[in-house]
Amino acid sequence: MGPYNHRFQQESAVSEQDEDFAALFEASVKTAKQFDRGQMVDGTIVSIGPKVALVSIGGKSEAEIEVAELKDDDGDIEVSVGDRLQAMVVSTAGGLKLSRKGVRNAATQRELEDAYEAGLAVEGRVEKEVKGGYEVRIARERAFCPFSQIDIVRTADPAVHVGQTYTFRIIEYKDGGKNLVVSRRRQLEEAQRANADAVRASIVPGAVLTGRVASVLDFGAFVDLGGIQGLLHVSEMGWSRVSANEVAAPGDQITVKVLRVDEATGKISLGLKQLQNDPWVHVAESYAVGQVRTGKVTRVAEFGAFVELEPGIEALAHASTFPPTGRAGGWAKTIAPGATGAFEILAIDAAQKRIGVAMVEEGTTRAAGATAVKEGIVPGAIVTGKVDKHEKFGVFVFLAPGKTGLIPFSETGVDRDEDLLKAFPLGSEVEVVVLEVDPAGRRIRLSRKAVAQQREQAELREYAQRPDAAPTASLGSLADKLRGALGGR
C-alpha cells in the first residue's frame, strides 16, 4: 500500500471518530433539551465510577449523578448497578446532570406530613438536650420534643434520654416540615389506653404488681400500673414511720400489693409494707407489761406522744401518763420529736398493734420508782400526787404514769363557796388517801380531808400503844377508853 492510501485510511478513521463523537454529542444535547431543570426523572444505574455514576433514563439517554449523593450517613454507597432511583434534573448544559438531594428531602417531608395527618407513630433518636427539651432526629429531619413530652412521668435526670431511640407522635407540622414538634408521651398514653382493659382485669385485691411512680406528694405516691394509677399511702410504705420522699421518687419502678379496689369510684389502694416482714408478729414474745425499753419520740399529738421502740413497733405515751405542769397541755413542752428516753410498758394489744407506755424519769433505776408508787396505791394508803385538772365534780390527781385518781368534791375538804382552783393549783403536789381502787386499777377514788383524820388516828394509835404513856389520875379513864377503842381496830 502506498503512502497516499495509508494517509487516506488514517484520515478516514479520524473522520469517522469525529462523526461518532459529534453524533453522540448531538444526541446528548438533544436528550438534554427534552428535559427541564427541576424535572423529576426515573432511571436505572448502569455504572458507578469513582466520582460519577451513569443513569439510564430511557432509550439511549443517559445522565450523570455524583457518587457522593449515593452514599448514606456513614459514607457507604447505598445503591448498586441495576438499581432504580428517582432524581431531579439540576443541569442540561453539556448533558443531563441529576441530584437526589431535593428528592430525598421531598420524600421524607411527604412521609412525615402523611404521618402527622394520619396520627401515625414515627421512630426517632434523641440527639441532644436543648433549651426546654430535646433535639430528635427523625429520618433526615430535626424535630423538637419538650421535656414534658418525653415521658409520662417527670424525669429527674434529663440526660438519661439522650442517645435513646423512641417512638414518637408528630404533634406539630409547620413550614413544610421544617418545624416539627414530637411527643413520646402521647404515644405511651395511647399504648396504655389500648391495654387498659387487660391491666384493669389484673388489678384485684391481693395481686402483686410492678409499676412506675408517677408522682410523689406528702400523703403518698401515685403508681402507674400500666395506664391505671393507684395510691400508695405513706402509712402503707413501711412498718416504721417514713416520709413518702424517702421511699419513692417519680420514675422509680416499684412492686406493690393491691389492698383495695373501689369499683364505684375506681380508686385503687396499694401497699408496700405488706411485702415485708411484719415486726408485730413477735411482739407477744418479746414485750411484757412492766418492761422498760428505750424509745424515740417520733411525733407529739394533742392526746399523747408516739414512741418508736424498734423499727416498725410504735407505742403511745398518753398525755395522762405525763406529770402535770400546771398548764393545760404543758406536758407537750416537756418532750419533743427526736428525743430518746426510757419508757415503761403499761399495756399490750398485739392484735390491734397497740402498746401503751409511760416515760420513766431520768435517774430512776429500771422503773423502780414507778413500780413502788403503783404498789403503794392501795385502799388506806397515803400517797402524794400532782393536781392534773379540775372538774365541777372534783379534782383529778396524777399519781404515777398511767395512774390518775379522782378526789370527789365532797372529799376535797373545800366548802361549796370556796374556789377549788385556788385550793388545788394545777401542777401542785397534794397528799391524799386512797379510798377505793377497782380491780383493773383504772378508777381510783381519793380523799384530801381524810388525810388529817387518818393522821390523827395514827397518832392516837401510836400514843395509845406506847408502854411509857402513864396516864394521870384525871386522864386515866379517858386514856384507857382510847386504848380500848383503838386496840380493837
PyMOL commands that set and color helices and strands:
alter all, ss='L'
color gray80, all
select helices_A, chain A and resi 3-33+67-70+101-118+147-149+158-161+175-177+184-202+234-236+244-247+273-275+279-286+319-321+330-334+368-376+409-411+420-423+449-464+476-487
alter helices_A, ss='H'
color red, helices_A
select strands_A, chain A and resi 40-48+52-56+62-66+84-91+97-99+121-130+133-138+141-146+165-174+179-183+208-217+220-224+229-233+253-261+268-271+292-301+304-310+313-318+340-349+354-359+382-391+394-400+403-408+429-437+444-447
alter strands_A, ss='S'
color yellow, strands_A
deselect
rebuild
show_as cartoon
